[in-house]
Amino acid sequence: MRNCMAIVISVLYTTLLAAAPVDVASIAKKFEKLGEWQLPQTPDYTIYDPFRRAEPLIRQAKAVKRKPKPITLRITAIMNDRAFVNGRWVRSGDRIGEYKVVGIRSRGIVLKAHNRTLFLPMREKKRLLKVKEPEQ
């Protein structure tokens, strides 16, 4: 960049010398100044960080241990060694949230979590129509 600029300036000065009578000493001084020329230093700008104010809050949120939300387990179907729980098929040994499926029975599944064993029965089907018995 610097060399290109020096070439362009020297070509301009040469053209000016040919076109008009100019003092050669003044042109030589201008070339000397050109050799001393440097790019100006860029000012040190401080960039505004909008997240800096939030850093203590982020650290505090990371430090807080959140308890997992309790999940509602719903068994829709049981077929052989599988059970359809919360929209997916599970087998013995699979995990559902924090629970591990220990066994599958005909009326429900056995779950284990934190040294605690639970039996989750299958829901009975909801009746779509209620039939009223006639009063006597």
Secondary structure, 3 states (H helix, E strand, C coil): CHHHHHHHHHHHHHHHHHHCCCCHHHHHHHHHHHHHCCCCCCCCCCCCCCCHHHHHHHHHHHHCCCCCCCCCCCEEEEECCEEEECCEEEECCCEECCEEEEEECCCEEEEEECCEEEEEECCCCCCCCCCCCCCC
